Amino acid sequence: MTGSRVSLLLCAAALALLAMPGTAQWSSDKPPVLTPDDYPPVGDEDRPDAGAQPVDTKDEASPASPDESTNGGSQPASEVQTGALPAAEGQGSPPAAVEVGSLGAPEGPPAGTLESPSGGMGEHLWSGSERSKVEELLDRAPLVSSDPVLRDLVRRLVLTRAPAPPGTAPHAFTTMRIRKLLDAGLIDEAGALAAMAQVPNDEEFTRVQADALLTANRSADVCSSMTSTRLASGDVFWMQLRAFCAELGGDTATAQLTRDVLKAQGHDDPAYDTLVDDVLSHKAVPAGAIEHPTAMHLYLLQQAGLPVPEAIARAMGTPANLLVMRDARNSPRARFEAAERIVATGAAPVADLKVIADAQDLPLSKVASAGIDAPSLPFFMGQVLLRRAATIEPRPDEKARLVAEALSLADRQNMLPLGAALQADVIATIKPSPSTGEYARTFARALLLAGRPDAAERWAGGDPVMHSIAGLMSPDAAHNAAAQQDLSAFAAGFTGATPSVDPERSYKSLVLGMADVLGLPMPPDAKGEAAALESQMWDGTRPGPGTMRTIEELVSQPERRGEGLLMMVDAIHGIGLRSLAPDVTITFVRLLTSINEGRAARSLALDAMAQYVPPPLPPPPPPTASAQ
């Protein structure tokens, strides 16, 4: 009885002194429950921002600051020595939170996984830019994007090790970067950045940091000094982490007391208890329903060797869906649904999407009507259905028609690069013929976007523009030499005294300009004509007045280069490569080559040449009276 009374007294003391905040979790607009049909079911998430819910770090009550008198729990076993009891039990009152007021959020030392020799964009990337402008651009930068070229550019900007842009802001710059990575499903990158970042006296950062470490399953870091807030905070999330780390370190008294307090506060979480026991006992007992899932639950599921339940994926956004999609222990149907929710974010690798697509058990009756049904389906389901129908279709003409429909749907949903990647292997099985000639340019574009220029060249025999692009991008010397003849023919068409009307003039100027700025082999006549064409303003959509000049000026300055590149990506994303005026696209590629970003320049050039659609020629003027 004495032991029980002591335990009750300890719980009462802790209850009197600890705050009672609500459970922190990732915010999400939960989609409706998916019901089965003949297709693997999907919700209404087939939109560009699907599944990209940000991590919600705002708890119902602010947690207390960590006790800076401890050593931060650098080893799990140190929970006993550092006073892992709630603050009122062990060390007295924690220090008051730092008031930042008009100074804005604090910033720590520069952090990033990429430096200049390893893909970084320069240590002075932001130092000359205004903080508010950079944050505005970064907020809408297409890291959550199915366009791999733009996504990779933004990823590298976010991961570059460089001081934050000067100026005040309500959030630490590193906090914003980690959130951006999590939203995009770049889980490992978010965890790596979180593990090396430090932002003093910033409760918001410590929570985002912990979410990233837990989601990335970084077991060496989750009970380290990086999460020392758990030692003093009365927030449910931190208390659960404190109990787990104490148990892991052998401090069962602290762990049990913390669990008792959570239960007494009404925050009993049977699923959490089961998962902790699973991790400690090396069992794999299913946790059952998790009512308020957080990154803590994701971490424990991974540590216990259990698959992330689909219900959690629907509730928690891109990172959880990616974990469900990756795990082969989940059913093909569950993996498909998770993929559909995040396919537009770019988080799902194409190779994984193909495996998931081919694993679906689709009724033959539905495959037979793929061309009719696909336009009304969400993106991934439509692509899967048409891919399956084209794969088993024996008639070349019909096979080509089904693939062309898939590419058309992807184009209409602004996801042509992804659609091309999903359908490229099927296109490669179709033999070009007179009966499939109407799809030649469509298939050549798709194969170029999928990084298969040699396969594209087979479809470009009667199309000089596509033939030249495939030859220029091909590693095959013979194809490259053939492209030189195309470039000479293009140049000749621009030099006549009265150039003939050519609906492909702007397209040919784009190809000539790209070959020139990329430094590809060119005949002298073509190179000379390219320089003249690049100075002209071609028809097409272009950024607003002064924007191009600003982008060029900023990219040339190392201390404002990040801002300039974000402006460039913003313009491309907003307008689209298919509509961007050729001279604008050529300028962007030239800017990338001027700062030694040759790989990014080549990727952007290839995407632009594959996607560009020349505007229609204006109608001829009406005949004059004399002509009549």
C-alpha positions as CSV (number, residue, x, y, z in Angstrom):
1,M,0.0,0.0,0.0
2,T,2.8,2.4,0.8
3,G,4.2,2.0,-2.7
4,S,0.9,2.7,-4.3
5,R,0.4,5.9,-2.1
6,V,3.8,7.2,-3.1
7,S,3.0,6.6,-6.8
8,L,-0.3,8.4,-6.4
9,L,1.4,11.3,-4.6
10,L,4.0,11.6,-7.4
11,C,1.3,11.7,-10.0
12,A,-0.7,14.3,-8.1
13,A,2.4,16.5,-7.8
14,A,3.1,16.2,-11.5
15,L,-0.5,16.9,-12.4
16,A,-0.5,20.1,-10.4
17,L,2.6,21.5,-12.0
18,L,2.5,20.2,-15.6
19,A,0.6,22.0,-18.4
20,M,-2.1,20.2,-20.2
21,P,-1.6,20.9,-23.9
22,G,-3.4,19.1,-26.7
23,T,-1.8,16.5,-28.9
24,A,0.3,17.9,-31.7
25,Q,-0.3,16.3,-35.0
26,W,0.1,17.0,-38.7
27,S,-2.7,19.0,-40.0
28,S,-4.7,17.5,-42.8
29,D,-8.0,17.7,-44.6
30,K,-8.9,14.0,-44.4
31,P,-10.3,12.7,-47.6
32,P,-13.5,10.6,-47.5
33,V,-13.2,6.9,-46.7
34,L,-12.3,5.1,-49.9
35,T,-14.8,2.5,-51.0
36,P,-13.9,-0.5,-53.2
37,D,-15.1,-0.8,-56.8
38,D,-13.8,-2.6,-59.9
39,Y,-10.8,-0.2,-59.8
40,P,-8.5,0.1,-56.9
41,P,-10.3,3.0,-55.1
42,V,-8.9,6.5,-55.1
43,G,-10.1,9.6,-53.3
44,D,-10.4,13.1,-54.6
45,E,-6.7,13.8,-54.1
46,D,-5.6,13.8,-57.8
47,R,-4.6,17.4,-57.7
48,P,-1.2,19.1,-57.9
49,D,-1.0,19.7,-54.1
50,A,-2.5,16.3,-53.1
51,G,-1.1,14.8,-50.0
52,A,1.2,17.8,-49.4
53,Q,-0.1,18.7,-46.0
54,P,2.5,20.5,-43.9
55,V,3.6,19.4,-40.5
56,D,1.6,21.1,-37.9
57,T,3.9,22.3,-35.2
58,K,1.4,24.5,-33.4
59,D,0.2,22.7,-30.3
60,E,-2.8,23.8,-28.3
61,A,-0.5,25.0,-25.6
62,S,3.1,26.1,-26.1
63,P,5.6,23.6,-24.6
64,A,8.1,24.9,-22.1
65,S,11.6,25.6,-23.1
66,P,14.1,22.8,-22.5
67,D,16.1,22.7,-19.3
68,E,19.5,24.1,-20.4
69,S,21.1,22.9,-17.2
70,T,21.1,19.2,-18.5
71,N,23.5,17.7,-20.8
72,G,20.8,17.2,-23.4
73,G,20.5,13.4,-23.1
74,S,23.2,12.7,-25.6
75,Q,22.9,9.0,-24.8
76,P,19.6,7.3,-24.0
77,A,20.9,5.9,-20.7
78,S,21.6,9.5,-19.5
79,E,17.9,10.1,-18.8
80,V,18.4,9.3,-15.1
81,Q,21.4,11.6,-14.7
82,T,19.9,14.5,-16.7
83,G,16.6,14.5,-14.7
84,A,14.2,13.0,-17.2
85,L,11.4,13.6,-14.7
86,P,8.9,16.3,-15.4
87,A,10.4,19.6,-14.6
88,A,8.6,20.1,-11.3
89,E,9.8,16.7,-10.1
90,G,13.5,17.0,-10.9
91,Q,15.1,20.3,-11.6
92,G,12.7,23.0,-10.6
93,S,11.2,25.5,-13.0
94,P,12.6,25.6,-16.5
95,P,14.1,28.8,-17.8
96,A,11.7,31.3,-19.3
97,A,11.3,31.3,-23.1
98,V,13.4,33.9,-24.9
99,E,11.3,36.9,-26.0
100,V,12.2,37.7,-29.6
101,G,9.6,40.4,-30.3
102,S,10.4,42.6,-33.3
103,L,13.7,40.8,-33.8
104,G,11.9,37.8,-35.3
105,A,12.8,34.2,-35.1
106,P,16.4,33.3,-34.1
107,E,18.7,31.7,-36.6
108,G,21.4,29.1,-35.9
109,P,24.7,28.5,-37.8
110,P,24.5,27.6,-41.5
111,A,23.3,24.1,-42.1
112,G,22.8,22.1,-45.3
113,T,23.7,18.7,-46.8
114,L,25.1,20.2,-50.0
115,E,28.2,22.4,-50.3
116,S,29.7,23.7,-53.5
117,P,31.8,20.6,-54.3
118,S,28.9,18.3,-53.8
119,G,26.1,20.0,-55.6
120,G,25.5,23.0,-53.4
121,M,24.7,26.4,-55.0
122,G,27.2,28.5,-53.1
123,E,27.8,29.6,-49.5
124,H,26.7,33.2,-50.2
125,L,23.4,32.1,-51.8
126,W,21.1,34.3,-49.8
127,S,23.3,36.8,-48.1
128,G,22.4,39.8,-50.3
129,S,18.7,39.1,-50.6
130,E,15.7,40.5,-48.6
131,R,14.4,37.8,-46.2
132,S,10.7,38.4,-47.0
133,K,11.2,38.1,-50.8
134,V,13.2,34.9,-50.5
135,E,10.5,33.4,-48.2
136,E,7.8,34.4,-50.6
137,L,9.5,32.8,-53.5
138,L,10.5,29.7,-51.5
139,D,7.0,29.2,-50.3
140,R,5.6,28.8,-53.8
141,A,8.7,27.1,-55.3
142,P,7.8,23.8,-57.0
143,L,9.5,21.3,-54.8
144,V,6.1,19.6,-54.5
145,S,6.0,19.0,-58.3
146,S,5.9,16.1,-60.7
147,D,8.4,18.0,-62.9
148,P,11.8,16.4,-62.1
149,V,13.9,19.2,-63.5
150,L,12.3,22.0,-61.5
151,R,12.0,19.8,-58.4
152,D,15.7,19.0,-58.4
153,L,16.7,22.7,-58.8
154,V,14.6,23.7,-55.8
155,R,15.8,20.7,-53.8
156,R,19.4,21.7,-54.2
157,L,18.6,25.3,-53.3
158,V,16.9,24.1,-50.1
159,L,19.7,21.8,-49.1
160,T,22.6,24.1,-49.8
161,R,24.6,25.0,-46.8
162,A,24.4,28.8,-46.5
163,P,23.5,31.5,-43.9
164,A,19.8,32.5,-43.9
165,P,18.9,35.7,-45.8
166,P,19.2,38.7,-43.5
167,G,16.0,40.2,-42.0
168,T,13.3,39.4,-39.5
169,A,10.7,36.7,-40.0
170,P,8.2,34.8,-37.8
171,H,9.9,31.5,-38.5
172,A,13.5,30.3,-38.6
173,F,14.7,29.8,-42.2
174,T,15.8,26.3,-41.4
175,T,12.3,25.5,-40.1
176,M,10.8,26.6,-43.4
177,R,13.3,24.5,-45.3
178,I,12.7,21.3,-43.3
179,R,8.9,21.7,-43.7
180,K,9.4,22.2,-47.4
181,L,11.3,19.0,-47.7
182,L,8.7,17.0,-45.6
183,D,5.9,18.4,-47.7
184,A,7.7,17.1,-50.9
185,G,8.2,13.7,-49.4
186,L,12.0,14.2,-49.3
187,I,12.1,12.3,-46.0
188,D,15.7,11.4,-45.8
189,E,16.8,14.8,-46.9
190,A,14.6,16.4,-44.2
191,G,16.0,14.1,-41.5
192,A,19.6,14.8,-42.6
193,L,19.1,18.6,-42.5
194,A,17.3,18.4,-39.2
195,A,20.2,16.4,-37.7
196,M,22.8,19.1,-38.5
197,A,20.7,22.2,-37.8
198,Q,20.7,24.2,-34.6
199,V,18.3,27.1,-33.9
200,P,18.5,28.3,-30.3
201,N,15.4,29.0,-28.1
202,D,12.9,28.2,-30.9
203,E,10.1,25.9,-29.9
204,E,8.7,25.7,-33.4
205,F,12.0,24.6,-34.8
206,T,12.6,21.9,-32.2
207,R,9.2,20.4,-33.0
208,V,9.8,20.4,-36.8
209,Q,13.3,19.0,-36.2
210,A,11.9,16.2,-34.1
211,D,9.2,15.4,-36.7
212,A,11.8,15.1,-39.4
213,L,14.2,13.0,-37.3
214,L,11.3,10.6,-36.3
215,T,9.8,10.4,-39.8
216,A,13.2,9.7,-41.3
217,N,13.7,6.9,-38.7
218,R,17.0,8.3,-37.4
219,S,17.3,6.2,-34.3
220,A,20.7,7.6,-33.4
221,D,19.3,11.1,-33.1
222,V,15.7,10.9,-31.7
223,C,16.9,10.5,-28.1
224,S,19.9,12.8,-28.4
225,S,20.4,16.4,-27.3
226,M,18.6,17.4,-30.5
227,T,15.3,16.5,-28.8
228,S,16.2,17.8,-25.3
229,T,12.9,19.7,-25.2
230,R,11.4,16.3,-24.1
231,L,13.1,16.6,-20.8
232,A,11.1,19.5,-19.5
233,S,8.0,20.0,-21.8
234,G,4.5,19.1,-20.6
235,D,3.3,18.7,-24.2
236,V,1.9,15.3,-25.0
237,F,4.2,14.7,-27.9
238,W,7.3,15.5,-25.9
239,M,6.1,13.5,-22.9
240,Q,5.6,10.5,-25.1
241,L,9.1,10.9,-26.5
242,R,10.5,11.4,-23.0
243,A,8.8,8.2,-21.8
244,F,10.2,6.2,-24.8
245,C,13.7,7.5,-24.4
246,A,13.7,6.9,-20.7
247,E,12.5,3.4,-21.2
248,L,15.1,2.8,-23.9
249,G,17.8,4.1,-21.5
250,G,16.8,1.9,-18.6
251,D,15.1,4.6,-16.6
252,T,11.8,2.7,-16.1
253,A,10.7,4.9,-13.1
254,T,10.7,8.0,-15.2
255,A,9.1,6.2,-18.1
256,Q,6.3,4.8,-15.9
257,L,5.7,8.1,-14.1
258,T,5.4,10.0,-17.4
259,R,2.9,7.4,-18.8
260,D,0.9,7.7,-15.6
261,V,0.7,11.4,-15.9
262,L,-0.3,11.2,-19.6
263,K,-3.1,8.8,-18.6
264,A,-4.3,10.9,-15.7
265,Q,-4.5,13.9,-18.1
266,G,-6.8,12.0,-20.4
267,H,-4.1,11.3,-23.0
268,D,-4.1,7.6,-22.8
269,D,-2.8,6.1,-26.0
270,P,-3.0,2.3,-26.2
271,A,-1.5,2.2,-29.6
272,Y,1.6,4.2,-28.4
273,D,2.0,1.8,-25.4
274,T,1.8,-1.2,-27.7
275,L,4.3,0.1,-30.1
276,V,6.8,1.1,-27.3
277,D,6.5,-2.4,-25.9
278,D,7.0,-3.8,-29.5
279,V,10.2,-1.9,-29.9
280,L,11.6,-2.8,-26.5
281,S,10.7,-6.4,-26.6
282,H,11.4,-6.9,-30.3
283,K,7.9,-8.0,-31.0
284,A,5.6,-7.0,-33.8
285,V,2.1,-6.8,-32.2
286,P,-0.3,-4.7,-34.3
287,A,-1.0,-1.5,-32.6
288,G,-4.6,-1.2,-33.6
289,A,-6.3,2.1,-34.4
290,I,-4.2,5.2,-33.8
291,E,-6.6,8.1,-33.1
292,H,-4.2,11.0,-33.3
293,P,-1.2,9.9,-35.2
294,T,2.1,11.9,-35.0
295,A,5.6,11.5,-36.2
296,M,6.2,9.6,-32.9
297,H,3.8,6.8,-34.1
298,L,5.5,6.7,-37.5
299,Y,8.9,6.3,-35.9
300,L,7.7,3.5,-33.5
301,L,6.0,1.7,-36.4
302,Q,9.3,1.7,-38.3
303,Q,11.3,0.7,-35.3
304,A,9.0,-2.2,-34.5
305,G,9.2,-3.4,-38.1
306,L,5.5,-2.9,-38.7
307,P,4.0,-1.4,-41.9
308,V,2.4,2.0,-41.7
309,P,-1.3,1.5,-41.7
310,E,-3.2,3.0,-44.6
311,A,-5.5,5.0,-42.3
312,I,-2.4,6.9,-41.0
313,A,-1.4,7.6,-44.6
314,R,-4.7,9.2,-45.4
315,A,-4.5,11.3,-42.3
316,M,-0.9,12.4,-42.3
317,G,0.0,13.5,-45.9
318,T,2.9,12.9,-48.2
319,P,5.6,11.4,-45.8
320,A,3.2,8.8,-44.4
321,N,1.8,7.9,-47.8
322,L,5.3,7.5,-49.2
323,L,6.1,5.1,-46.4
324,V,3.0,3.1,-47.2
325,M,3.8,3.1,-50.9
326,R,7.3,1.9,-50.4
327,D,6.5,-1.0,-48.1
328,A,6.1,-4.3,-50.0
329,R,4.3,-5.8,-47.0
330,N,1.3,-3.6,-47.7
331,S,-1.3,-4.9,-50.2
332,P,-1.0,-3.8,-53.8
333,R,-4.2,-2.0,-53.4
334,A,-3.0,0.0,-50.3
335,R,0.2,0.9,-52.1
336,F,-1.7,2.0,-55.1
337,E,-4.0,4.3,-53.1
338,A,-1.0,5.8,-51.3
339,A,0.7,6.4,-54.7
340,E,-2.4,8.0,-56.1
341,R,-2.5,10.5,-53.2
342,I,1.0,11.7,-53.7
343,V,1.7,11.1,-57.4
344,A,1.4,14.8,-58.3
345,T,3.9,15.8,-55.6
346,G,6.9,14.1,-57.3
347,A,7.7,12.1,-54.1
348,A,7.0,8.7,-55.7
349,P,9.9,7.4,-57.8
350,V,8.8,6.4,-61.3
351,A,10.4,2.9,-60.9
352,D,8.2,2.3,-57.8
353,L,5.1,3.6,-59.6
354,K,5.6,1.1,-62.5
355,V,6.0,-1.8,-60.1
356,I,2.8,-0.8,-58.3
357,A,1.0,-0.3,-61.6
358,D,1.9,-3.7,-62.9
359,A,0.9,-5.3,-59.6
360,Q,-2.8,-4.3,-59.8
361,D,-5.4,-6.9,-60.5
362,L,-7.6,-5.1,-63.0
363,P,-10.7,-6.8,-64.4
364,L,-10.4,-7.5,-68.1
365,S,-13.7,-5.9,-68.8
366,K,-12.4,-2.6,-67.4
367,V,-9.1,-2.9,-69.3
368,A,-11.1,-3.4,-72.5
369,S,-12.9,-0.1,-71.9
370,A,-9.8,1.8,-70.9
371,G,-10.0,4.4,-73.6
372,I,-13.6,5.3,-72.5
373,D,-13.1,5.2,-68.7
374,A,-9.6,6.7,-68.3
375,P,-10.5,10.4,-68.9
376,S,-12.9,10.4,-65.9
377,L,-10.4,8.7,-63.5
378,P,-7.7,10.3,-61.3
379,F,-4.3,10.7,-62.9
380,F,-2.5,7.5,-61.8
381,M,-5.5,5.2,-62.2
382,G,-6.0,6.5,-65.7
383,Q,-2.3,6.0,-66.6
384,V,-2.3,2.5,-65.1
385,L,-5.4,1.4,-66.9
386,L,-4.2,2.7,-70.3
387,R,-0.7,1.2,-69.7
388,R,-2.2,-2.2,-69.0
389,A,-4.5,-2.0,-72.0
390,A,-1.7,-1.0,-74.3
391,T,0.6,-3.7,-72.9
392,I,-1.7,-6.5,-73.8
393,E,-3.1,-5.1,-77.0
394,P,-1.8,-7.1,-80.0
395,R,-2.8,-4.6,-82.7
396,P,0.0,-2.0,-83.2
397,D,-2.4,0.7,-84.3
398,E,-4.7,0.3,-81.3
399,K,-1.7,0.0,-79.0
400,A,-0.4,3.3,-80.3
401,R,-3.8,4.9,-79.9
402,L,-4.0,3.9,-76.2
403,V,-0.6,5.2,-75.4
404,A,-1.3,8.4,-77.2
405,E,-4.4,8.8,-75.1
406,A,-2.4,8.4,-71.9
407,L,0.1,11.0,-72.9
408,S,-2.8,13.4,-73.9
409,L,-4.4,13.0,-70.5
410,A,-1.0,13.6,-68.8
411,D,-0.5,16.7,-70.8
412,R,-4.0,18.1,-70.0
413,Q,-3.2,17.6,-66.3
414,N,0.1,19.3,-66.6
415,M,2.0,16.1,-65.8
416,L,3.4,15.2,-69.2
417,P,7.0,14.4,-68.0
418,L,5.5,11.9,-65.5
419,G,3.1,10.4,-68.0
420,A,6.0,10.0,-70.5
421,A,8.1,8.2,-67.9
422,L,5.2,5.8,-67.1
423,Q,4.5,5.0,-70.8
424,A,8.0,5.1,-72.4
425,D,8.7,1.4,-72.1
426,V,5.3,0.6,-73.8
427,I,6.1,3.1,-76.6
428,A,9.5,1.4,-77.1
429,T,7.7,-1.8,-78.0
430,I,5.7,-0.2,-80.9
431,K,7.3,-0.2,-84.3
432,P,7.0,3.0,-86.3
433,S,4.9,2.5,-89.4
434,P,2.8,4.5,-91.8
435,S,-0.3,3.6,-89.8
436,T,1.2,5.0,-86.6
437,G,2.7,8.0,-88.2
438,E,0.2,10.4,-86.7
439,Y,1.7,9.7,-83.3
440,A,5.3,10.1,-84.3
441,R,5.9,13.6,-82.7
442,T,3.9,12.7,-79.6
443,F,6.0,9.5,-79.0
444,A,9.3,11.2,-79.8
445,R,8.5,13.9,-77.3
446,A,7.6,11.4,-74.7
447,L,10.8,9.3,-75.2
448,L,12.9,12.5,-75.0
449,L,11.3,13.4,-71.7
450,A,11.9,9.9,-70.4
451,G,15.6,10.2,-71.2
452,R,15.6,7.8,-74.2
453,P,16.8,9.9,-77.2
454,D,17.9,6.9,-79.2
455,A,14.4,5.4,-79.0
456,A,13.0,8.9,-79.9
457,E,15.2,9.0,-83.0
458,R,13.3,6.0,-84.4
459,W,10.1,8.0,-84.3
460,A,11.6,11.2,-85.7
461,G,12.7,10.1,-89.2
462,G,10.2,12.4,-91.0
463,D,10.3,15.2,-88.5
464,P,13.4,17.4,-88.8
465,V,12.8,19.2,-85.5
466,M,12.4,16.0,-83.4
467,H,15.2,14.3,-85.4
468,S,17.6,17.2,-84.6
469,I,16.7,17.2,-80.9
470,A,17.1,13.4,-80.6
471,G,20.4,13.5,-82.4
472,L,21.8,16.4,-80.3
473,M,20.9,14.6,-77.0
474,S,22.0,11.2,-78.1
475,P,25.3,9.7,-76.9
476,D,25.5,8.0,-80.3
477,A,28.0,9.8,-82.6
478,A,26.2,8.8,-85.8
479,H,22.9,10.3,-84.5
480,N,24.8,13.4,-83.4
481,A,26.4,13.9,-86.8
482,A,23.0,13.5,-88.5
483,A,21.6,16.3,-86.3
484,Q,24.3,18.7,-87.7
485,Q,22.7,18.5,-91.1
486,D,19.4,19.4,-89.6
487,L,20.9,22.4,-88.0
488,S,22.4,23.6,-91.2
489,A,19.0,23.2,-93.0
490,F,17.4,25.3,-90.2
491,A,20.0,28.0,-90.5
492,A,19.5,28.2,-94.3
493,G,15.8,28.7,-93.8
494,F,16.5,31.9,-91.8
495,T,18.9,33.5,-94.2
496,G,17.0,33.9,-97.4
497,A,16.0,37.3,-98.7
498,T,12.4,36.4,-98.4
499,P,12.1,33.6,-95.8
500,S,9.2,31.2,-96.6
501,V,6.3,31.0,-94.2
502,D,7.3,28.2,-91.7
503,P,5.1,27.2,-88.8
504,E,8.1,25.6,-87.1
505,R,10.4,28.7,-87.3
506,S,10.2,29.4,-83.6
507,Y,10.8,25.8,-82.8
508,K,13.9,25.7,-85.0
509,S,15.2,28.9,-83.4
510,L,14.8,27.2,-80.0
511,V,16.8,24.1,-81.1
512,L,19.6,26.3,-82.7
513,G,19.8,28.4,-79.6
514,M,19.9,25.5,-77.2
515,A,22.7,23.8,-79.2
516,D,24.6,27.0,-79.1
517,V,24.3,27.8,-75.4
518,L,25.0,24.2,-74.4
519,G,28.2,24.2,-76.4
520,L,27.1,21.3,-78.5
521,P,28.9,20.6,-81.9
522,M,27.4,22.8,-84.6
523,P,28.2,23.6,-88.2
524,P,29.7,27.1,-88.6
525,D,26.6,28.3,-90.6
526,A,24.2,27.1,-87.9
527,K,26.3,28.6,-85.1
528,G,26.5,32.0,-86.7
529,E,22.7,32.0,-87.3
530,A,22.0,30.9,-83.7
531,A,23.8,33.9,-82.3
532,A,21.6,36.2,-84.4
533,L,18.4,34.4,-83.5
534,E,19.0,34.5,-79.7
535,S,18.9,38.3,-79.7
536,Q,15.4,38.3,-81.2
537,M,12.1,38.3,-79.3
538,W,10.0,35.3,-80.4
539,D,6.3,34.8,-80.0
540,G,5.2,33.1,-76.8
541,T,4.5,33.9,-73.2
542,R,7.2,35.7,-71.3
543,P,7.6,37.0,-67.7
544,G,6.4,40.5,-66.9
545,P,8.3,43.7,-67.8
546,G,11.7,43.9,-66.1
547,T,11.5,40.4,-64.7
548,M,14.0,38.9,-67.1
549,R,16.5,41.7,-66.5
550,T,16.1,41.2,-62.7
551,I,16.6,37.5,-63.0
552,E,19.8,37.9,-65.1
553,E,21.2,40.5,-62.6
554,L,20.5,38.4,-59.6
555,V,21.8,35.1,-60.9
556,S,25.1,36.8,-61.8
557,Q,25.5,37.9,-58.2
558,P,26.7,35.0,-55.9
559,E,25.1,36.7,-52.8
560,R,21.7,36.9,-54.5
561,R,21.9,33.9,-56.8
562,G,19.3,31.9,-54.8
563,E,16.7,34.6,-55.1
564,G,17.4,34.8,-58.9
565,L,17.1,31.1,-59.4
566,L,13.9,31.0,-57.4
567,M,12.5,33.7,-59.6
568,M,13.6,31.8,-62.7
569,V,11.9,28.6,-61.5
570,D,8.8,30.5,-60.5
571,A,8.5,31.9,-64.0
572,I,9.0,28.5,-65.7
573,H,6.5,26.9,-63.3
574,G,3.9,29.6,-63.8
575,I,4.1,29.8,-67.6
576,G,5.1,26.3,-68.6
577,L,7.9,25.2,-71.0
578,R,5.4,24.5,-73.7
579,S,4.4,28.1,-73.9
580,L,7.5,30.0,-72.8
581,A,9.0,32.1,-75.6
582,P,12.1,30.5,-77.1
583,D,14.4,33.4,-76.4
584,V,13.3,33.4,-72.7
585,T,14.1,29.7,-72.4
586,I,17.4,30.1,-74.1
587,T,18.3,32.8,-71.7
588,F,17.5,30.7,-68.7
589,V,19.7,27.8,-70.0
590,R,22.5,30.3,-70.7
591,L,22.3,31.6,-67.1
592,L,22.6,28.1,-65.7
593,T,25.7,27.4,-67.9
594,S,27.2,30.7,-66.8
595,I,27.3,29.6,-63.2
596,N,28.7,26.1,-64.0
597,E,25.4,24.4,-63.7
598,G,25.9,22.4,-66.9
599,R,23.9,19.4,-65.8
600,A,20.8,21.4,-64.8
601,A,21.2,23.5,-68.0
602,R,21.1,20.3,-70.2
603,S,18.1,18.9,-68.3
604,L,16.2,22.1,-68.7
605,A,17.1,22.4,-72.4
606,L,16.0,18.8,-73.1
607,D,12.7,19.4,-71.3
608,A,12.1,22.6,-73.1
609,M,12.8,21.2,-76.5
610,A,10.6,18.2,-75.9
611,Q,7.6,20.1,-74.5
612,Y,7.6,23.3,-76.6
613,V,4.6,23.9,-78.8
614,P,5.1,26.7,-81.4
615,P,2.2,29.2,-81.5
616,P,0.0,29.1,-84.6
617,L,1.0,31.5,-87.4
618,P,-1.2,34.6,-87.7
619,P,-3.8,34.4,-90.5
620,P,-2.7,35.9,-93.8
621,P,-3.8,39.5,-94.4
622,P,-6.9,39.9,-96.6
623,P,-6.2,40.5,-100.3
624,T,-5.9,44.2,-101.3
625,A,-8.3,45.8,-103.8
626,S,-5.6,45.8,-106.5
627,A,-5.0,42.1,-106.0
628,Q,-8.6,41.4,-106.4
